[in-house]
Amino acid sequence: MNRLLLIPAALLAFLLFNAFYTVGEAQQVIITQFGKPVGEPVTEAGLKMKLPFIQEVNRIDKRILEWDGNPSDMPTKDKLYISVDLFARWRITEPLQYFLRLRDERSALSRLDDILGSETRNAVAKHELIEIIRTTKDRIPLQDPTLGEGADATGNQPGGNAVGVLVPIRKGREQVEQEIFKAAADKVQVFGIELLDIRFKRINYNASVQPKIFERMISERRQIAERFRSEGNGEAARIRGNMTRDLNKIQSEAYRKVEEIRGEGDAKAAEIYASAYNQSPASAKFYEFTRTMDAYQSIVTDDSTLVLSTDSDLFRFLKQADVSPAAQP
């Protein structure tokens, strides 16, 4: 008797097991009968009931989900190929529409790949690289003081020097992201999906473009270095010119001062000599004699030969000298 009751009890338990199901806090459920949805989506958590065997439970996640696209190469408006890596966050807001059009998360991610990839390519193609990389319009770059003084708030420097000046932008990366978000949000909404946010995760130059970019950066740095070198050489030449001019001025002033002092000294000496030797006729003759002897010393040497007239002023004292053997020591 107990065995006969055991079979109906097992069948009843099996029926109850297939008739009841649970819905978690992070789930929403679509009930299908013979593959077609029946009733409204179940979005509240708890123990629910369905027809056993005939109806099936299709669970759909209602949490915020992640989409992480693969990096893809695409051209910018200025014909530079870059590798863009994008990620997004989304959730299912209309489970019935989502189930009818996509069925599962794998299909949803595939559709997001197509839509977000297409909109990203369109947005990148409409903007130059600087618009995609830069974030703010009015950012002022950090500038080394050696690049020049007197720069204004925008980095412009006197004389047209534009070292350290950022290229102006109209939008910036954040607005480009918003453009992609708005265009993609409308398209994914028909699938019962709400797009919450998108962001550029990484932007790299294409491998074929990187050498050209690096060459251009090196060329720009060399131009800046050459300009600094040229300015330095010009400043050095100016300093050397000023130094030479100042040195010549100092030397000429010193030479003029020396000549003035020497002239004053000679005049004073002549005045002293004149006052000393003009005191009497004898002193005047002695002065004449000493001056003539000084002239002899500077003119006559050991191997000098003089041809003088007998009435010459130089010969006047020589002919008075006693050059006889007796007069020699």
C-alpha angles and dihedrals in degrees: 000000000000091000091053091053093047094065097053089045091053091048091049091049090050091050092049091048091056094041098057128058136168129235117209126218091253095045141081123192136218115198114212128191115200088345096308124106116250127192128354123315114272108234102160120088121240144074113323136182133224139167108283120243093355100066126053131204117234111190120207124190115239097187125104106278132205130237116188114181127207118254111263133185118240136162125248126218090266090055098254117140114224134177110236123197113191133182132188143184123223143161140198111255100165106041097180094053090043091051094047095050105030109013097195144027094256091061090046092053090048091052091047089052090057098044100040092041091052095046092046091052091049093049094047092049091054096053136057120245094255090058092054096046102041120074107191131043101215102039113144113213124232107255131200111236089227090068090074143292131252098044115161127228093282095050095256114144132203118274095031094291106159100177110142095012115138119228108251117250132199102204119002133209096294093058091046088054090050091052091054091046095052094046094047096042092062092050098048093045091078088064093057091257127131115208108215105181145338131200139180105248098185138356119194135171116255113259091244092051099045097080091052092048092049091047091052091048091049090048091051092049090049091051090052090047091049091050091050090047091049092048090048093050090049091050091047091051090049092050092047091048091050090047093051092046092049092046092051090047092051092047093048091048090048092047091049090049092048092049091049091050092045091049092048089048093049090047091049091047091048089049091051092046091048093049091047100046097038094061091094140358089253093055090048091053091047090052090050090050095049092048091049090050090052089052090050090052092052095043107035120063134169094274098036121125117200127196106195137166117244091240094049118125090232092051092048093083095034093057089052092055118101107235098166119129089250091058094053116093 
